[in-house]
Amino acid sequence: MNAYDVIIKPVLTEKAYQNIPNKKYCFYVNVDATKTDVKSAVERIFEVEVEKVNIVNVRGKLKRERGSVGYTAARKKAYVQLTEKSKTIPFFDSLG
């Protein structure tokens, strides 16, 4: 699996913004990705040192529309903590 296949996109929510000054970033990742896959992908793409990775499986939400019932797609989020001596990710610098 390519590093760009593991990281789908950054999570841009208020909770994610609160952790940016602490060098903790949140990404949507591939549902088949493991912690080691996410760690190596972030280190390769952004050229930083990752200390810790926490992964959260997010269930799809129930949606109803005009008599039909279904669920949105399930996702996986990864919270990535960088080391103290690591540089920050430039994309998130303007957001934090």
Gaussian input, Z-matrix of N, CA and C with variables (Angstrom, degrees):
# hf/3-21g

backbone

0 1
 N
 C     1     B1
 C     2     B2     1     A1
 N     3     B3     2     A2     1     D1
 C     4     B4     3     A3     2     D2
 C     5     B5     4     A4     3     D3
 N     6     B6     5     A5     4     D4
 C     7     B7     6     A6     5     D5
 C     8     B8     7     A7     6     D6
 N     9     B9     8     A8     7     D7
 C    10    B10     9     A9     8     D8
 C    11    B11    10    A10     9     D9
 N    12    B12    11    A11    10    D10
 C    13    B13    12    A12    11    D11
 C    14    B14    13    A13    12    D12
 N    15    B15    14    A14    13    D13
 C    16    B16    15    A15    14    D14
 C    17    B17    16    A16    15    D15
 N    18    B18    17    A17    16    D16
 C    19    B19    18    A18    17    D17
 C    20    B20    19    A19    18    D18
 N    21    B21    20    A20    19    D19
 C    22    B22    21    A21    20    D20
 C    23    B23    22    A22    21    D21
 N    24    B24    23    A23    22    D22
 C    25    B25    24    A24    23    D23
 C    26    B26    25    A25    24    D24
 N    27    B27    26    A26    25    D25
 C    28    B28    27    A27    26    D26
 C    29    B29    28    A28    27    D27
 N    30    B30    29    A29    28    D28
 C    31    B31    30    A30    29    D29
 C    32    B32    31    A31    30    D30
 N    33    B33    32    A32    31    D31
 C    34    B34    33    A33    32    D32
 C    35    B35    34    A34    33    D33
 N    36    B36    35    A35    34    D34
 C    37    B37    36    A36    35    D35
 C    38    B38    37    A37    36    D36
 N    39    B39    38    A38    37    D37
 C    40    B40    39    A39    38    D38
 C    41    B41    40    A40    39    D39
 N    42    B42    41    A41    40    D40
 C    43    B43    42    A42    41    D41
 C    44    B44    43    A43    42    D42
 N    45    B45    44    A44    43    D43
 C    46    B46    45    A45    44    D44
 C    47    B47    46    A46    45    D45
 N    48    B48    47    A47    46    D46
 C    49    B49    48    A48    47    D47
 C    50    B50    49    A49    48    D48
 N    51    B51    50    A50    49    D49
 C    52    B52    51    A51    50    D50
 C    53    B53    52    A52    51    D51
 N    54    B54    53    A53    52    D52
 C    55    B55    54    A54    53    D53
 C    56    B56    55    A55    54    D54
 N    57    B57    56    A56    55    D55
 C    58    B58    57    A57    56    D56
 C    59    B59    58    A58    57    D57
 N    60    B60    59    A59    58    D58
 C    61    B61    60    A60    59    D59
 C    62    B62    61    A61    60    D60
 N    63    B63    62    A62    61    D61
 C    64    B64    63    A63    62    D62
 C    65    B65    64    A64    63    D63
 N    66    B66    65    A65    64    D64
 C    67    B67    66    A66    65    D65
 C    68    B68    67    A67    66    D66
 N    69    B69    68    A68    67    D67
 C    70    B70    69    A69    68    D68
 C    71    B71    70    A70    69    D69
 N    72    B72    71    A71    70    D70
 C    73    B73    72    A72    71    D71
 C    74    B74    73    A73    72    D72
 N    75    B75    74    A74    73    D73
 C    76    B76    75    A75    74    D74
 C    77    B77    76    A76    75    D75
 N    78    B78    77    A77    76    D76
 C    79    B79    78    A78    77    D77
 C    80    B80    79    A79    78    D78
 N    81    B81    80    A80    79    D79
 C    82    B82    81    A81    80    D80
 C    83    B83    82    A82    81    D81
 N    84    B84    83    A83    82    D82
 C    85    B85    84    A84    83    D83
 C    86    B86    85    A85    84    D84
 N    87    B87    86    A86    85    D85
 C    88    B88    87    A87    86    D86
 C    89    B89    88    A88    87    D87
 N    90    B90    89    A89    88    D88
 C    91    B91    90    A90    89    D89
 C    92    B92    91    A91    90    D90
 N    93    B93    92    A92    91    D91
 C    94    B94    93    A93    92    D92
 C    95    B95    94    A94    93    D93
 N    96    B96    95    A95    94    D94
 C    97    B97    96    A96    95    D95
 C    98    B98    97    A97    96    D96
 N    99    B99    98    A98    97    D97
 C   100   B100    99    A99    98    D98
 C   101   B101   100   A100    99    D99
 N   102   B102   101   A101   100   D100
 C   103   B103   102   A102   101   D101
 C   104   B104   103   A103   102   D102
 N   105   B105   104   A104   103   D103
 C   106   B106   105   A105   104   D104
 C   107   B107   106   A106   105   D105
 N   108   B108   107   A107   106   D106
 C   109   B109   108   A108   107   D107
 C   110   B110   109   A109   108   D108
 N   111   B111   110   A110   109   D109
 C   112   B112   111   A111   110   D110
 C   113   B113   112   A112   111   D111
 N   114   B114   113   A113   112   D112
 C   115   B115   114   A114   113   D113
 C   116   B116   115   A115   114   D114
 N   117   B117   116   A116   115   D115
 C   118   B118   117   A117   116   D116
 C   119   B119   118   A118   117   D117
 N   120   B120   119   A119   118   D118
 C   121   B121   120   A120   119   D119
 C   122   B122   121   A121   120   D120
 N   123   B123   122   A122   121   D121
 C   124   B124   123   A123   122   D122
 C   125   B125   124   A124   123   D123
 N   126   B126   125   A125   124   D124
 C   127   B127   126   A126   125   D125
 C   128   B128   127   A127   126   D126
 N   129   B129   128   A128   127   D127
 C   130   B130   129   A129   128   D128
 C   131   B131   130   A130   129   D129
 N   132   B132   131   A131   130   D130
 C   133   B133   132   A132   131   D131
 C   134   B134   133   A133   132   D132
 N   135   B135   134   A134   133   D133
 C   136   B136   135   A135   134   D134
 C   137   B137   136   A136   135   D135
 N   138   B138   137   A137   136   D136
 C   139   B139   138   A138   137   D137
 C   140   B140   139   A139   138   D138
 N   141   B141   140   A140   139   D139
 C   142   B142   141   A141   140   D140
 C   143   B143   142   A142   141   D141
 N   144   B144   143   A143   142   D142
 C   145   B145   144   A144   143   D143
 C   146   B146   145   A145   144   D144
 N   147   B147   146   A146   145   D145
 C   148   B148   147   A147   146   D146
 C   149   B149   148   A148   147   D147
 N   150   B150   149   A149   148   D148
 C   151   B151   150   A150   149   D149
 C   152   B152   151   A151   150   D150
 N   153   B153   152   A152   151   D151
 C   154   B154   153   A153   152   D152
 C   155   B155   154   A154   153   D153
 N   156   B156   155   A155   154   D154
 C   157   B157   156   A156   155   D155
 C   158   B158   157   A157   156   D156
 N   159   B159   158   A158   157   D157
 C   160   B160   159   A159   158   D158
 C   161   B161   160   A160   159   D159
 N   162   B162   161   A161   160   D160
 C   163   B163   162   A162   161   D161
 C   164   B164   163   A163   162   D162
 N   165   B165   164   A164   163   D163
 C   166   B166   165   A165   164   D164
 C   167   B167   166   A166   165   D165
 N   168   B168   167   A167   166   D166
 C   169   B169   168   A168   167   D167
 C   170   B170   169   A169   168   D168
 N   171   B171   170   A170   169   D169
 C   172   B172   171   A171   170   D170
 C   173   B173   172   A172   171   D171
 N   174   B174   173   A173   172   D172
 C   175   B175   174   A174   173   D173
 C   176   B176   175   A175   174   D174
 N   177   B177   176   A176   175   D175
 C   178   B178   177   A177   176   D176
 C   179   B179   178   A178   177   D177
 N   180   B180   179   A179   178   D178
 C   181   B181   180   A180   179   D179
 C   182   B182   181   A181   180   D180
 N   183   B183   182   A182   181   D181
 C   184   B184   183   A183   182   D182
 C   185   B185   184   A184   183   D183
 N   186   B186   185   A185   184   D184
 C   187   B187   186   A186   185   D185
 C   188   B188   187   A187   186   D186
 N   189   B189   188   A188   187   D187
 C   190   B190   189   A189   188   D188
 C   191   B191   190   A190   189   D189
 N   192   B192   191   A191   190   D190
 C   193   B193   192   A192   191   D191
 C   194   B194   193   A193   192   D192
 N   195   B195   194   A194   193   D193
 C   196   B196   195   A195   194   D194
 C   197   B197   196   A196   195   D195
 N   198   B198   197   A197   196   D196
 C   199   B199   198   A198   197   D197
 C   200   B200   199   A199   198   D198
 N   201   B201   200   A200   199   D199
 C   202   B202   201   A201   200   D200
 C   203   B203   202   A202   201   D201
 N   204   B204   203   A203   202   D202
 C   205   B205   204   A204   203   D203
 C   206   B206   205   A205   204   D204
 N   207   B207   206   A206   205   D205
 C   208   B208   207   A207   206   D206
 C   209   B209   208   A208   207   D207
 N   210   B210   209   A209   208   D208
 C   211   B211   210   A210   209   D209
 C   212   B212   211   A211   210   D210
 N   213   B213   212   A212   211   D211
 C   214   B214   213   A213   212   D212
 C   215   B215   214   A214   213   D213
 N   216   B216   215   A215   214   D214
 C   217   B217   216   A216   215   D215
 C   218   B218   217   A217   216   D216
 N   219   B219   218   A218   217   D217
 C   220   B220   219   A219   218   D218
 C   221   B221   220   A220   219   D219
 N   222   B222   221   A221   220   D220
 C   223   B223   222   A222   221   D221
 C   224   B224   223   A223   222   D222
 N   225   B225   224   A224   223   D223
 C   226   B226   225   A225   224   D224
 C   227   B227   226   A226   225   D225
 N   228   B228   227   A227   226   D226
 C   229   B229   228   A228   227   D227
 C   230   B230   229   A229   228   D228
 N   231   B231   230   A230   229   D229
 C   232   B232   231   A231   230   D230
 C   233   B233   232   A232   231   D231
 N   234   B234   233   A233   232   D232
 C   235   B235   234   A234   233   D233
 C   236   B236   235   A235   234   D234
 N   237   B237   236   A236   235   D235
 C   238   B238   237   A237   236   D236
 C   239   B239   238   A238   237   D237
 N   240   B240   239   A239   238   D238
 C   241   B241   240   A240   239   D239
 C   242   B242   241   A241   240   D240
 N   243   B243   242   A242   241   D241
 C   244   B244   243   A243   242   D242
 C   245   B245   244   A244   243   D243
 N   246   B246   245   A245   244   D244
 C   247   B247   246   A246   245   D245
 C   248   B248   247   A247   246   D246
 N   249   B249   248   A248   247   D247
 C   250   B250   249   A249   248   D248
 C   251   B251   250   A250   249   D249
 N   252   B252   251   A251   250   D250
 C   253   B253   252   A252   251   D251
 C   254   B254   253   A253   252   D252
 N   255   B255   254   A254   253   D253
 C   256   B256   255   A255   254   D254
 C   257   B257   256   A256   255   D255
 N   258   B258   257   A257   256   D256
 C   259   B259   258   A258   257   D257
 C   260   B260   259   A259   258   D258
 N   261   B261   260   A260   259   D259
 C   262   B262   261   A261   260   D260
 C   263   B263   262   A262   261   D261
 N   264   B264   263   A263   262   D262
 C   265   B265   264   A264   263   D263
 C   266   B266   265   A265   264   D264
 N   267   B267   266   A266   265   D265
 C   268   B268   267   A267   266   D266
 C   269   B269   268   A268   267   D267
 N   270   B270   269   A269   268   D268
 C   271   B271   270   A270   269   D269
 C   272   B272   271   A271   270   D270
 N   273   B273   272   A272   271   D271
 C   274   B274   273   A273   272   D272
 C   275   B275   274   A274   273   D273
 N   276   B276   275   A275   274   D274
 C   277   B277   276   A276   275   D275
 C   278   B278   277   A277   276   D276
 N   279   B279   278   A278   277   D277
 C   280   B280   279   A279   278   D278
 C   281   B281   280   A280   279   D279
 N   282   B282   281   A281   280   D280
 C   283   B283   282   A282   281   D281
 C   284   B284   283   A283   282   D282
 N   285   B285   284   A284   283   D283
 C   286   B286   285   A285   284   D284
 C   287   B287   286   A286   285   D285

   B1=1.4532
   B2=1.5388
   B3=1.3066
   B4=1.4640
   B5=1.5382
   B6=1.3201
   B7=1.4720
   B8=1.5281
   B9=1.3241
   B10=1.4587
   B11=1.5302
   B12=1.3195
   B13=1.4614
   B14=1.5227
   B15=1.3174
   B16=1.4712
   B17=1.5251
   B18=1.3310
   B19=1.4667
   B20=1.5203
   B21=1.3394
   B22=1.4617
   B23=1.5231
   B24=1.3509
   B25=1.4619
   B26=1.5184
   B27=1.3372
   B28=1.4650
   B29=1.5252
   B30=1.3151
   B31=1.4672
   B32=1.5154
   B33=1.3201
   B34=1.4613
   B35=1.5270
   B36=1.3286
   B37=1.4619
   B38=1.5234
   B39=1.3271
   B40=1.4619
   B41=1.5232
   B42=1.3245
   B43=1.4584
   B44=1.5335
   B45=1.3145
   B46=1.4637
   B47=1.5236
   B48=1.3340
   B49=1.4696
   B50=1.5238
   B51=1.3289
   B52=1.4613
   B53=1.5277
   B54=1.3229
   B55=1.4622
   B56=1.5206
   B57=1.3244
   B58=1.4648
   B59=1.5363
   B60=1.3470
   B61=1.4814
   B62=1.5274
   B63=1.3303
   B64=1.4690
   B65=1.5248
   B66=1.3340
   B67=1.4728
   B68=1.5212
   B69=1.3292
   B70=1.4588
   B71=1.5293
   B72=1.3310
   B73=1.4557
   B74=1.5248
   B75=1.3277
   B76=1.4583
   B77=1.5298
   B78=1.3332
   B79=1.4560
   B80=1.5251
   B81=1.3373
   B82=1.4582
   B83=1.5224
   B84=1.3294
   B85=1.4536
   B86=1.5321
   B87=1.3081
   B88=1.4513
   B89=1.5253
   B90=1.3298
   B91=1.4595
   B92=1.5257
   B93=1.3171
   B94=1.4622
   B95=1.5258
   B96=1.3267
   B97=1.4645
   B98=1.5255
   B99=1.3290
   B100=1.4606
   B101=1.5315
   B102=1.3324
   B103=1.4598
   B104=1.5305
   B105=1.3042
   B106=1.4625
   B107=1.5274
   B108=1.3403
   B109=1.4683
   B110=1.5231
   B111=1.3355
   B112=1.4582
   B113=1.5232
   B114=1.3256
   B115=1.4634
   B116=1.5224
   B117=1.3082
   B118=1.4625
   B119=1.5252
   B120=1.3404
   B121=1.4648
   B122=1.5256
   B123=1.3387
   B124=1.4675
   B125=1.5237
   B126=1.3200
   B127=1.4721
   B128=1.5172
   B129=1.3262
   B130=1.4562
   B131=1.5259
   B132=1.3276
   B133=1.4664
   B134=1.5261
   B135=1.3411
   B136=1.4652
   B137=1.5270
   B138=1.3295
   B139=1.4691
   B140=1.5327
   B141=1.3268
   B142=1.4630
   B143=1.5261
   B144=1.3378
   B145=1.4573
   B146=1.5292
   B147=1.3170
   B148=1.4614
   B149=1.5206
   B150=1.3421
   B151=1.4572
   B152=1.5169
   B153=1.3450
   B154=1.4590
   B155=1.5254
   B156=1.3369
   B157=1.4671
   B158=1.5203
   B159=1.3209
   B160=1.4621
   B161=1.5219
   B162=1.3307
   B163=1.4652
   B164=1.5210
   B165=1.3475
   B166=1.4575
   B167=1.5268
   B168=1.3267
   B169=1.4628
   B170=1.5235
   B171=1.3279
   B172=1.4560
   B173=1.5255
   B174=1.3190
   B175=1.4550
   B176=1.5152
   B177=1.3225
   B178=1.4523
   B179=1.5132
   B180=1.3417
   B181=1.4605
   B182=1.5273
   B183=1.3238
   B184=1.4539
   B185=1.5206
   B186=1.3076
   B187=1.4665
   B188=1.5187
   B189=1.3363
   B190=1.4640
   B191=1.5108
   B192=1.3184
   B193=1.4539
   B194=1.5243
   B195=1.3038
   B196=1.4741
   B197=1.5227
   B198=1.2964
   B199=1.4493
   B200=1.5221
   B201=1.3076
   B202=1.4622
   B203=1.5295
   B204=1.3040
   B205=1.4520
   B206=1.5187
   B207=1.3376
   B208=1.4561
   B209=1.5139
   B210=1.3033
   B211=1.4564
   B212=1.5243
   B213=1.3355
   B214=1.4557
   B215=1.5300
   B216=1.2991
   B217=1.4599
   B218=1.5308
   B219=1.3192
   B220=1.4654
   B221=1.5171
   B222=1.3413
   B223=1.4573
   B224=1.5145
   B225=1.3157
   B226=1.4509
   B227=1.5259
   B228=1.3529
   B229=1.4608
   B230=1.5204
   B231=1.3280
   B232=1.4599
   B233=1.5179
   B234=1.3314
   B235=1.4594
   B236=1.5217
   B237=1.3371
   B238=1.4582
   B239=1.5257
   B240=1.3427
   B241=1.4648
   B242=1.5197
   B243=1.3390
   B244=1.4566
   B245=1.5214
   B246=1.3302
   B247=1.4606
   B248=1.5260
   B249=1.3294
   B250=1.4663
   B251=1.5232
   B252=1.3283
   B253=1.4582
   B254=1.5241
   B255=1.3191
   B256=1.4625
   B257=1.5248
   B258=1.3169
   B259=1.4647
   B260=1.5289
   B261=1.3199
   B262=1.4541
   B263=1.5223
   B264=1.3200
   B265=1.4566
   B266=1.5199
   B267=1.3365
   B268=1.4755
   B269=1.5349
   B270=1.3309
   B271=1.4604
   B272=1.5193
   B273=1.3256
   B274=1.4608
   B275=1.5230
   B276=1.3393
   B277=1.4723
   B278=1.5179
   B279=1.3088
   B280=1.4668
   B281=1.5279
   B282=1.3471
   B283=1.4604
   B284=1.5197
   B285=1.3111
   B286=1.4522
   B287=1.4705
   A1=108.62
   A2=116.38
   A3=123.44
   A4=109.95
   A5=117.58
   A6=121.53
   A7=110.66
   A8=117.09
   A9=120.75
   A10=112.27
   A11=117.88
   A12=121.75
   A13=110.99
   A14=117.45
   A15=121.58
   A16=110.43
   A17=117.82
   A18=122.62
   A19=108.37
   A20=117.19
   A21=120.74
   A22=110.72
   A23=116.90
   A24=120.66
   A25=109.15
   A26=117.26
   A27=119.70
   A28=110.81
   A29=115.69
   A30=121.27
   A31=107.43
   A32=117.19
   A33=122.15
   A34=109.30
   A35=115.59
   A36=122.16
   A37=108.66
   A38=116.66
   A39=121.03
   A40=111.32
   A41=117.55
   A42=120.93
   A43=110.23
   A44=117.28
   A45=120.67
   A46=110.67
   A47=117.99
   A48=121.80
   A49=111.89
   A50=118.31
   A51=121.55
   A52=112.41
   A53=117.31
   A54=121.22
   A55=113.86
   A56=118.62
   A57=121.46
   A58=112.43
   A59=120.74
   A60=118.86
   A61=113.84
   A62=118.09
   A63=122.55
   A64=112.69
   A65=116.90
   A66=123.62
   A67=111.75
   A68=116.35
   A69=121.46
   A70=107.02
   A71=115.98
   A72=121.77
   A73=110.00
   A74=115.86
   A75=121.71
   A76=109.77
   A77=115.94
   A78=121.94
   A79=109.91
   A80=115.98
   A81=120.12
   A82=106.13
   A83=116.85
   A84=121.10
   A85=109.74
   A86=115.50
   A87=122.48
   A88=109.14
   A89=117.71
   A90=120.72
   A91=112.73
   A92=117.83
   A93=121.20
   A94=112.70
   A95=118.05
   A96=121.94
   A97=110.99
   A98=115.20
   A99=121.95
   A100=109.00
   A101=116.23
   A102=120.41
   A103=111.48
   A104=117.62
   A105=120.39
   A106=111.12
   A107=117.36
   A108=120.35
   A109=110.66
   A110=116.38
   A111=121.15
   A112=110.26
   A113=116.86
   A114=120.50
   A115=111.37
   A116=117.48
   A117=120.02
   A118=111.80
   A119=117.78
   A120=120.87
   A121=111.41
   A122=117.86
   A123=121.42
   A124=110.25
   A125=116.78
   A126=119.70
   A127=111.57
   A128=117.75
   A129=120.89
   A130=111.70
   A131=118.24
   A132=121.77
   A133=111.28
   A134=117.46
   A135=121.43
   A136=113.72
   A137=118.45
   A138=123.54
   A139=111.94
   A140=115.76
   A141=123.28
   A142=108.47
   A143=116.41
   A144=121.84
   A145=108.89
   A146=116.74
   A147=122.56
   A148=109.32
   A149=115.41
   A150=120.82
   A151=111.01
   A152=116.26
   A153=120.36
   A154=109.89
   A155=116.83
   A156=122.82
   A157=108.25
   A158=116.57
   A159=122.64
   A160=108.05
   A161=116.41
   A162=120.76
   A163=109.50
   A164=115.42
   A165=122.57
   A166=108.42
   A167=116.37
   A168=120.55
   A169=108.60
   A170=117.24
   A171=122.20
   A172=108.28
   A173=116.28
   A174=120.58
   A175=110.75
   A176=116.48
   A177=121.10
   A178=110.25
   A179=116.41
   A180=120.75
   A181=110.33
   A182=116.10
   A183=122.04
   A184=109.50
   A185=117.34
   A186=122.61
   A187=109.01
   A188=115.13
   A189=121.36
   A190=108.42
   A191=116.06
   A192=119.72
   A193=109.61
   A194=116.24
   A195=123.55
   A196=112.81
   A197=115.89
   A198=120.30
   A199=115.17
   A200=118.47
   A201=119.17
   A202=109.36
   A203=115.04
   A204=121.34
   A205=108.38
   A206=115.88
   A207=119.80
   A208=110.55
   A209=115.91
   A210=122.49
   A211=109.82
   A212=115.77
   A213=119.82
   A214=107.81
   A215=116.81
   A216=120.86
   A217=110.98
   A218=115.93
   A219=121.48
   A220=108.53
   A221=116.71
   A222=122.31
   A223=109.97
   A224=115.01
   A225=121.41
   A226=107.26
   A227=116.00
   A228=121.65
   A229=108.83
   A230=114.74
   A231=120.25
   A232=108.80
   A233=115.84
   A234=122.33
   A235=107.00
   A236=116.41
   A237=122.57
   A238=108.91
   A239=116.40
   A240=122.49
   A241=108.38
   A242=116.67
   A243=121.21
   A244=109.96
   A245=116.37
   A246=120.60
   A247=109.46
   A248=116.19
   A249=121.55
   A250=112.24
   A251=117.50
   A252=120.41
   A253=113.48
   A254=117.79
   A255=121.73
   A256=110.74
   A257=116.21
   A258=120.07
   A259=109.07
   A260=117.37
   A261=121.49
   A262=110.45
   A263=116.61
   A264=121.45
   A265=107.23
   A266=118.82
   A267=122.17
   A268=114.47
   A269=117.63
   A270=120.76
   A271=111.66
   A272=117.30
   A273=122.07
   A274=113.38
   A275=118.90
   A276=121.33
   A277=113.07
   A278=118.17
   A279=120.60
   A280=111.49
   A281=118.20
   A282=121.02
   A283=112.68
   A284=118.86
   A285=123.13
   A286=116.43
   D1=130.94
   D2=179.46
   D3=-72.03
   D4=152.84
   D5=179.97
   D6=-61.51
   D7=-35.00
   D8=-179.86
   D9=-77.22
   D10=-13.83
   D11=173.35
   D12=-82.63
   D13=-24.36
   D14=-178.60
   D15=-77.57
   D16=-51.06
   D17=-179.46
   D18=-86.49
   D19=118.90
   D20=-179.16
   D21=-89.08
   D22=-56.90
   D23=178.12
   D24=-165.25
   D25=160.68
   D26=177.14
   D27=-76.06
   D28=151.72
   D29=175.68
   D30=-91.05
   D31=122.65
   D32=-176.23
   D33=-114.76
   D34=78.03
   D35=178.72
   D36=-126.49
   D37=170.44
   D38=179.84
   D39=-62.38
   D40=-40.48
   D41=179.62
   D42=-63.80
   D43=-38.90
   D44=178.78
   D45=-68.41
   D46=-37.41
   D47=179.33
   D48=-63.97
   D49=-33.83
   D50=-178.09
   D51=-64.85
   D52=-27.59
   D53=-176.35
   D54=-91.78
   D55=-8.56
   D56=-177.04
   D57=-60.72
   D58=-43.80
   D59=178.40
   D60=-61.41
   D61=-22.68
   D62=178.71
   D63=-91.05
   D64=10.94
   D65=-178.16
   D66=60.55
   D67=39.08
   D68=176.08
   D69=-118.88
   D70=118.83
   D71=-173.48
   D72=-119.05
   D73=153.47
   D74=-177.17
   D75=-122.20
   D76=134.89
   D77=-179.41
   D78=-134.97
   D79=147.95
   D80=164.55
   D81=-81.90
   D82=132.23
   D83=-177.61
   D84=-125.45
   D85=168.09
   D86=178.08
   D87=-60.53
   D88=141.20
   D89=-176.52
   D90=-67.58
   D91=-17.72
   D92=178.34
   D93=-94.47
   D94=-1.44
   D95=-175.65
   D96=-76.06
   D97=143.81
   D98=175.86
   D99=-103.49
   D100=175.12
   D101=178.99
   D102=-61.24
   D103=-41.04
   D104=-179.94
   D105=-68.03
   D106=-34.98
   D107=175.79
   D108=-63.19
   D109=-44.35
   D110=-178.84
   D111=-66.24
   D112=-43.08
   D113=179.91
   D114=-60.40
   D115=-48.47
   D116=-178.93
   D117=-67.66
   D118=-34.60
   D119=179.42
   D120=-67.43
   D121=-44.25
   D122=179.45
   D123=-65.68
   D124=-42.39
   D125=178.56
   D126=-63.77
   D127=-37.84
   D128=-178.68
   D129=-74.22
   D130=-43.26
   D131=-175.26
   D132=-72.70
   D133=-49.11
   D134=-172.57
   D135=-98.94
   D136=-4.97
   D137=179.66
   D138=55.35
   D139=53.81
   D140=178.17
   D141=-127.44
   D142=172.23
   D143=176.21
   D144=-106.07
   D145=124.07
   D146=-178.69
   D147=-97.34
   D148=130.27
   D149=178.24
   D150=-90.41
   D151=-45.84
   D152=-171.97
   D153=-149.18
   D154=149.06
   D155=177.02
   D156=-131.49
   D157=128.02
   D158=172.90
   D159=-115.89
   D160=135.20
   D161=-177.24
   D162=-117.63
   D163=138.83
   D164=179.71
   D165=-126.06
   D166=126.27
   D167=173.56
   D168=-86.91
   D169=125.53
   D170=-177.59
   D171=-108.43
   D172=119.59
   D173=178.98
   D174=-71.43
   D175=155.02
   D176=174.51
   D177=-71.87
   D178=147.03
   D179=-179.56
   D180=-87.06
   D181=148.58
   D182=177.01
   D183=-74.11
   D184=128.18
   D185=178.84
   D186=-126.87
   D187=139.05
   D188=176.64
   D189=-124.36
   D190=134.09
   D191=178.68
   D192=-149.39
   D193=117.28
   D194=176.18
   D195=49.75
   D196=48.73
   D197=174.30
   D198=89.24
   D199=-13.27
   D200=178.80
   D201=-101.16
   D202=146.55
   D203=-177.78
   D204=-122.43
   D205=138.19
   D206=178.41
   D207=-161.69
   D208=-177.95
   D209=-179.72
   D210=-122.51
   D211=147.77
   D212=171.67
   D213=-75.35
   D214=167.51
   D215=-176.58
   D216=-67.65
   D217=143.36
   D218=174.63
   D219=-75.23
   D220=149.22
   D221=-178.10
   D222=-131.87
   D223=171.25
   D224=174.31
   D225=-132.52
   D226=130.28
   D227=178.12
   D228=-111.54
   D229=145.89
   D230=176.92
   D231=-125.64
   D232=126.88
   D233=173.11
   D234=-98.13
   D235=119.81
   D236=-174.20
   D237=-111.75
   D238=121.79
   D239=177.37
   D240=-102.28
   D241=123.83
   D242=178.37
   D243=-88.05
   D244=159.84
   D245=177.61
   D246=-73.11
   D247=163.54
   D248=-179.22
   D249=-63.60
   D250=-38.66
   D251=-177.42
   D252=-84.05
   D253=-5.79
   D254=-179.45
   D255=-74.99
   D256=150.89
   D257=175.31
   D258=-76.45
   D259=164.17
   D260=179.25
   D261=-83.57
   D262=167.37
   D263=176.58
   D264=-87.61
   D265=120.45
   D266=-173.10
   D267=-58.54
   D268=-32.45
   D269=-179.38
   D270=-60.30
   D271=-38.01
   D272=-175.81
   D273=-85.37
   D274=-11.92
   D275=-176.70
   D276=-59.96
   D277=-38.02
   D278=-178.14
   D279=-79.78
   D280=-12.74
   D281=-175.63
   D282=-93.04
   D283=-29.68
   D284=-171.28
   D285=-75.69

